[in-house]
Amino acid sequence: MCPSCGNESAKWMGFCPAQGCGSQDPLVETAVAPAAKGRPGWLAAKAADVVELSSISSSDQPRDPLPSHELNRVLGGGVVPGSVVLLAGEPGVGKSTLLLQLAQYVAAKGQTVLYISGEESPQQIKLRSDRLGFAGDGVLMLPETDLAAVIEKLDSVRPALAIVDSIQTLYSDDETSGPGSVGQVREAGLRLLRWAKDSGTPVFVSGHMTKDGSLAGPRVLEHMVDVVLYLESQEDGGYRLLRAGKNRFGATTEVGVFEMTEKGLADVDDPSKALLSQRAGGSIGAALAPVVEGSRALLLEVQALTSPSQLPAPRRVANGVDYNRLLMLTAVASRRAGLELSGQDIIVNVAGGFKISEPAADLALVLAMASSLYNCPLDPEIFVFGEVGLSAEVRAVSQAQRRVTEAARLGLKKCILPESNLEGLTIPQGMKAVGVRTLRQAVNAVLSRDRSKNQDGDRTEDLVWEPEASLEPG
C-alpha cells in the first residue's frame, strides 16, 4: 500500500504507480483483514434525504470563539461544531501544550472535555497542567489506544470537545497491521470523522511529522479532516507559528504567533512591535522588511553577514529564507548591481526564528548583504520591500498600502519601494517614500561615500560603496 495516497498493489514496488500520486516512497506491506461478519454500525449510515441547493441556508457556520485571539485567527473565527482538526508538528514544538490549553478554554465555560491520551499517562499530563496553572476541572482523562473503546466512551460521555493525542497510537481489531500503519491511521480517521459529524462535537487530533517535514500516515488523512494546522518553530526560537494547511471554514493564509513561556503558549498580539523592541538601531547588515501574512503585515528584520571566503566555493547559509532564492539574489547582485559577493561567505538569518516565503523581501535581503559587504549600517528608521528580477529590476508587490501603514504605526520614517507601487499609494504624514526601478538605484539610495565610518565612528578599511552613475540609464 502506498503510504501517501493509499493505492493498493499485489506486489511490492519501489514507487507508487498510481497516476497523480507522484510519491517516490516504496510501498508498505499491509496484511489484508478478512471480511468480518456484522461490521460496526458506524459504516451503515442512514440514508440522507435529497435537498435542493437553493433551499439550503447560506448563513455562516456557527462557531464557538476561544479566548486565544491567535487561535481564532487561524481557525477562521472559532471552533465549528462537528469539525475534525488535525494538529501536526515536530516533537517538542508544543502540540500537547496547545491541546491542553484548548481543553482549559472549553472547561472554563463549564463544559466537559474528554482528553484521550495514547502516548502519555494521566500523571504526565497532570504535571503539564500544573505548570500551566490549570487544576483540570472539567477535563476527563482516558488513557486508551483501542479505537472501539474510544468510540464507545465518546458515545457515553458526549463531551463538548474531544482531544486525541495522538492518532498514530490508536488501533482497531479490524486491521491486522500495527498502530501507526497506513491502514490503522486511515481507519481511526474515518471512525473519528463519522462520530464527529453524527454527534456535532468538534474533535482535535494531533499527528506526528516525518523526518522530511510531512505529516506521518496516509495522505488520505489530510483529505478526510476539515482543518489541518501546522505548529512550526526553528531551533532555539521562542516563537511558535501556527499555520493552516487546509481550512474548510476559513482562509489558509492566516498565521498565529505564539511565544513559549512557563505558563504555556501565550498570544503575541503585536509581533512586529515585539521583534523591533529587541533590535539594535543602526546595526550593520540588517534591513527591515514588511511581510504580509494573511490579514496583517509583520515587520521582520533580515540579517546578513558577509566575510571573505578561504574556500574555492564560498559558503551560503540561509535561515528563514529559501536557499535557492538566496543563490539567485547573490548572483543578480554580483552581476547586475556591482556588489562583489562572488568571493564572500554569506550567512542570512531572519530574526525571531520566522520564515519568509514571499518575494517582497528580496530587496531587503540584497540591501542587508550590501550593508555587511561595505560595513555601512542602514538608517534605523528605513524599511524596504520589493521583488528583484534576474535583470536587477525591482518589481511591484501586492498590498503595498498595508505594508506602509504597518511601518508607519511603528514609527518608521523612510521607505524604499518599487517605483510602480507609488501610483495610488497613500504615504502617511512624516514619511518619505523613494521609488526605485533597479537594484543599483536602491543601493545608491541607502549607501553613500559619506557613510564610510563604522557604527562606532571609526574609519574602516573595508570597501566603500562607489555609485556608478554612468551605468544607470538617464
N, C-alpha and C positions, 0 to 999 in steps of 0.2 A: 504494500500500500504506500502511495506517495504521502510523505509527511506534510506536504504543503496543500495539496488540493484533494487528497483522499482517493485518488484514482486507484483502482484495483487491477492487479495483474496476476496471472497464474504462475509466473516465474520471476526470479529476481532480475532486476536491471539496474544499471549504474546511473540512470537518469529517468525522469518521468516522461513517458511517451505521449501523454495527453496533450492535445493541441490547445494552446493558450496558457498552459501552466508555466513553462519556462524554467522549472526548478532543476538544478543540477545535482540535487542531493539524491543518493541512491534510495531505492525502495526499501521499506522496512518490512520484515517478515511479521505477519499477523495471523494468528490462528483463527479459523472461521468457526464461530459458535454454532452448534446445531440448532435447528429451529425448535424453539420451546413451545409446548402446548400452553395455551392461555397466556398470551403475552400480557404485560401490565396494562391496566386500564388507561394509562395516560396516552397510549397510542390510538385508542379508539375514541377519537374526538367526536363531539357531537356535530351533526351536520349543520352548517351555517346557512342562514337564510340569505336569499338573494336580495340585495339592496341597490336601488338606483343611485348613481353617483350624485345626481342633482339633489337628492333628498338628504344627503349627509351634511351635517353642520360643519362649516369651515372655521369655527371658532378655535382659538388656540387650545392646545392640550393643557389641562390643569397641571400645575406644578406646585411643589412644596419647597419654598425657598429655605436655604440654610443660613446660619449666622455667618458663614465664611463667604465674603464677597468674591474672593478669587475663585472659589469652587463654583459659586453660582455663575460666574462669568464664563467658565469653561463649559459647564453643563448646559448653558443657554437660558439660565434664569432659575434653576432649581431642579429637584428630582421629580421625574414624571412617574406616576403610579403605573406599575406593571412593567417597567423598563428593566433591562438587564445591562449593567455597566461592567465592563471589563477593565481593570486597572493593572497595567503592566509596568515593569521597571526592573532595573538591575538589583541584585541582592544588596541590602543595606541602604537603599536610597530613601526608604521611609514609607513603603506601601502599607505595612501593618499599622504604623503610627497614624497615617491618614485615615485608614478604615476605622480605627478605634476612636479617633476624634469625630468621625462621621456618626458612629454609634452614640457618642456623647451628645452630639447636637440633637439627635432624634429622641434620645431618652430624656433630655431636659424638658421636652414638651409633654412628658407624662406617658409616652408611648413605649411599646415593648420592642426590643431589638433582639434577634436571635443571631448570635455570633458562632458560626461553625468553623472550628479550627482543626485542621488536619495535620498541621506542622508543629504547633506549639501547644504546650499543656496549659490548662487554665491558670496555673500558678505563674507561668511566664507572662501571660497576658495581664495578670493582676499586678505584677511588678511594673509593667509598662504603664498601666493605668495609674498607679501610684505616682510615677514620675510625671504624668500629665496632670496630677491633682484631681483625678476623677475616681470617685468611690466605686462606680459601677452599678448604681441603682438603675434598674430597668433594662439591663443588658443580661440576657440569658446565654450561658456558655454551653456549647455542645461539642465536646472533643470526639468527633466521629468521622470516619472515612467511607463507610458503607453508604453508597448512594441511595439505596432503598430505605435505609433507616433515616437518612437525612430528609428525604421527601416525606416520609411518614411523620417525622417530628415537625416539619414545617406545616403540614396539614392540621396537626393537633394544636400547635401553639398559635398559629395565624398571627405572626408578628407584623408590626408596621414597617419593618425593614429587615432584610436578611442579608448577612455577610458571609461569604465563603472564602476562606483563606487556607489553601489555595485550591483551584480547580484541578491541578495536576495530582493532588493527593486522593481524590475521590475514585472509587472503583465500583463497578457493577458486576454482579454474577452473570449477567447476560453476555459479557465479553470475557473471553479466555485470556486475553493479554493482561499484562501487569498495569498498575496505576501509572499514569503519565504517558501511556502509549497513545497512538493516534486514535484507536477505537475507543478507549476509555474516556479520553477528553471529549471526543465528539458525542458520546453517549451522555456524559454528565452535562454538557452544554445543552443538549436537546431537552433533557429532563427538567433542568432548572428553567429553561426558557418557557416550556409549556406550563410549568407551575406558576411562574410569574404572570403570564398572560391570563391564566384562568383565575388566579386569586386577586390580581390587581396590586400585588405587593412588589415594590422595587427590590431588586437583588443586585448587590455589588459583589463582584468576583475578582480576586487577584490572580495574576498569572505570572509565570516565570519568563525570563528572557534568555535566549541562547547567546553563545559567545560572539556571534556576528551581529547582535543587536536586534534580532527579530523575535517575535512572540513565539514561545515554545508551543508545540502542539499543531494540529491540523489548521490549515488556512481557513477551513470552513467555520471554525470557531469565531473568527472575526466577522464573518458574514452573518452568523446567527444573531449575535448580540446587537443591541441598539446603539451603544456608545462604547468606544474604545479610547481609553485615556492612557497616556504615557507620562510617567514621572521621571524626569531627567535631572542629572547633576553631573558636573565634571569633578574630577578628583580634587580634594581639598577645597571644594566650593561650598560655602554656607548657604547658598541659594538653591532652591528646587523649582524647576519649571514643570508645570502641568499642561500638556498639550492634548488636544483631541484629534486622534487619527481618523475617527468616524463618529458622527453625531446625527442621528435621525431627527433630533428635536432642536437643533441649533447649528451654528456655524462651526467649522473646524479650524478657523483661523485664530480663534481666541487663545490666549496664553495666560495662565495663572502663575503668579510669582509668590513663592513662599520662602521663609527663612527658617532653617532648622535651629530650634532653641531647646533649652532644657525642658520647656513645657510643651514640646511638640512642634508642629509646623505652624508658624504664625504668618498671617497675611502681610504682604508688602503692598500697601495701597498705592504708594508712590515710588516705584523702583528707580526712576531717574534721579529723584532727589536723594535717595539712599546711596546710590552709587557716586553721585557727584560730591557728596559730603566727605568721601574718603579720597578725593582727587587732590593731588598736589599741583597747584597752579603753576603754569609755565614749565611743565616737565618736557624734557626733550624726547621726541619720538612718540608723542601722544596726541591724538586728534579725537574730537567728539563727533559722533555720527548719530543722527536721529533715525531710528529703525522702527517701522510700523509693524506691530504685532496685533492683529485683529482690529479692534476698535480704538486702540490707543497707540501712542508713539512712545518709545523708550529711547532715552538719550544714553548711549553706551560709549565708553572710552575704548578706542582701538589703539593698542600699543605696539610699537615696532622697535626692534633693536638690530642694528647692522654692525658688523665687525669684519675687518679684513680676514679673508679665509686663508688658511695654510694648507688647504686640501686642493687637489686638482678639480674636484667638483664641489663647489660651495654648498653648504647645508641650507635647507629650507625647513623650518619648523612652524606649523600652523596650529594654534589652539583657539578654537572658537570660530574659525573661518575655514572655508573649503580649501584644501591643499592645492588642487588644480587651479582654482581661482587665483591663489597667491602666485603660482608659477606664471600664469598668463599676465597678471598685472606687473610682475617683476620684469618680464620680457618687454612689455609695452613701455614701461617707464625707462628702461635702459635704451631701447631702440628709437623711440619716438619723442621722449621728453628730455633726453640728455642726462639722466641720472645714472652714474656709473655704479650699477648694482651687480654687474656680472661677476665680480671677484669678491663679493661680500657674502658672509653668512648672514642670513635673515631669520629672525625669530619674531613671530607675530602672535599677539595674545589679545583676547577680549576680556576686560576687567570684569570681575564678579562671576566668572565661570559661565557666561552667556555664550550662545552660539548665534552667529549671523548667517542667514542663508540668502537674503535678498541682495541684488547687485547695487543697491543705493549706497552701500558702504564702500564701494570701490575707491571713490575719490579720497575718503578719509584714510583708507589703508595706504594709498600711494603717498599722501602728504605726511603721514606718520613715518614712513620709510625715508622720505626726503629730509624730514626734520632730524632723524637719527643720523643719516648719512653726513649731513653738513653741520651736525652738532648745534643746531639752532632751534630753540623752542618756539612753538607756535603761541599766538596770543591766547591767553587763558579764557577769553570771552568770545572765541570764534568757534563756529561749528560748520561742518561741511557735509554735503551729500551729493551724489550723482553717480551715474553708471559710466564706466570707462570702456570704450570700444577698442578694437585692435588697431585702429588708426590714431589712437590717442585722443579721439573726440569725446567730449563729455556729454552724455545723452540725458534727456529728461527722465525723471522718475515720477511715479504716481503719488498722490496725496501729499504734495509739497506744502500745502497750506497747513495741514495737520502737523507736519514736522516743524515748520517755522513757529507755529503757535506754541508748541510744547517747549521749544528752546527759549522763546520769549518769556514764558511763565517762570523759567528757572533763571532768568536774568542775563542771558547771553545777548551780546550787542552786535555781533558781526556774523554774516553768513556768506559762505562761498557755495554757489549752487549753479546748476546748468542754466545757460542764458535763455534757453527755450522755456524754462519754468517760470521766468519772470512775468510772462504775459498772464494777466488776470490774477496775479498773486498780490494779496494784501499784506504789506510789510508793516509790522507793529511799530508804533511810535518809539523813536530812540534806537532803532535797529538799522544797520547799514547792510544792504544786500549787494553782493558783487556777482554778476553773472559771467561765466566763463564758457568758452566754446571748445577749448583744447586743454589737454593736461598741462602743457607748458604755461599757459596763462594762469592756471590755478596755482602752480608752484611759484610763479612770479608774484602772485598776489599775497602769498604768506611768507616768502623768504626774500631777503634783500641783502645787499652788501653791508648796510649799516648794522645788521644784526650779526656781526662776526664775533660776538662775545658769547661765552657760555653762560649758563644760568647763575654762576657765581660772580659774573662781571669781569672775569679774567680773559685775556686774549687766548685764543686756542690755535693750535697748529693744524686743525682739521681743515678740510676744504671749505670754501665759502661759495655759495651759490652765485653764479655769474649769469644773469639774464642775457640771452642772445636775441636781441630784437630782430636781427636780420633773418632769423629762422621763422619768425612769426608773420603770417600774411598781414599786410597793411601796416 
